[in-house]
Amino acid sequence: MRKVRIDDSEVPASACTNCGMLSDHAIGVSTDPDRERVVPQPGNFTICRQCGQLMVFDDDLMLRNPTDVEMHDIAGNELLLTLQRLRLMR
């Protein structure tokens, strides 16, 4: 079983692009055992905890909708798909 690293980080408050829920924290998740800390970076994907909308952090760590290319990347990301399934189970 792979170890999963989870870290909570403060980010600028921004609204979900779907439901409008405001968020000022992000939970970083990684299966890379060599990562010292998992913090949001521009271009990282995130999931709204309220509605499950997939979004991307922009250069200022504000939320935006993914581009078509990013959506293609999301489709094959097993970690994001697993997180979506877990969110639906709660």
C-alpha positions in Angstrom: 0.0 0.0 0.0 1.3 3.5 -0.9 1.7 6.1 1.8 -0.3 9.2 1.3 1.0 12.6 2.5 -1.7 15.2 3.4 -1.0 18.8 4.4 -3.4 21.7 5.1 -2.4 25.1 3.7 -3.9 28.6 3.8 -4.6 30.1 0.4 -6.2 33.4 -0.7 -10.0 33.2 -0.3 -11.7 32.5 -3.6 -15.1 31.1 -4.7 -15.8 27.7 -6.3 -16.5 28.3 -10.0 -19.6 26.2 -9.8 -21.4 26.6 -6.4 -19.7 29.8 -5.2 -18.6 28.3 -1.8 -15.7 30.4 -0.4 -12.6 28.6 0.5 -9.4 29.9 2.1 -7.7 26.5 2.8 -6.5 23.7 0.6 -5.5 20.1 1.5 -2.6 18.9 -0.5 -2.4 15.2 -1.2 0.6 13.3 -2.6 1.7 9.7 -3.0 5.3 10.8 -3.5 7.2 9.6 -0.3 10.0 12.1 -0.9 7.8 15.2 -0.7 8.6 17.1 2.5 5.4 19.1 2.4 2.4 19.3 0.0 1.4 22.9 -0.7 -0.7 24.3 -3.5 1.2 25.5 -6.5 -0.1 27.4 -9.6 -1.5 24.8 -12.0 -2.4 22.2 -9.3 -5.9 20.7 -9.5 -8.3 21.0 -6.6 -11.8 19.7 -5.8 -14.6 21.8 -4.2 -15.5 20.1 -0.9 -19.1 21.3 -1.3 -20.0 20.3 -4.9 -17.0 18.4 -6.2 -16.2 20.9 -9.0 -12.7 20.3 -10.4 -10.7 23.5 -10.6 -7.1 24.7 -11.0 -5.1 27.2 -8.9 -4.0 30.2 -11.0 -0.8 32.1 -10.6 -2.2 33.9 -7.5 -3.6 30.6 -6.0 -7.1 31.8 -6.9 -9.5 29.2 -8.3 -10.3 29.0 -12.0 -11.9 26.4 -14.4 -9.4 24.0 -16.1 -8.5 24.5 -19.7 -9.4 21.7 -22.2 -5.8 20.4 -22.0 -6.0 20.3 -18.2 -9.4 18.5 -18.3 -7.7 15.9 -20.5 -5.0 15.5 -17.8 -7.6 15.2 -15.1 -9.3 12.3 -16.9 -6.3 10.1 -16.3 -5.3 11.2 -12.8 -6.0 8.2 -10.5 -5.5 10.2 -7.3 -8.1 12.8 -8.3 -10.6 10.1 -9.4 -10.1 8.4 -6.0 -10.6 11.6 -4.1 -13.8 12.2 -6.0 -15.1 8.8 -5.2 -14.2 9.3 -1.5 -16.0 12.6 -1.5 -19.1 11.0 -2.8 -19.0 8.3 -0.1 -19.1 10.8 2.8 
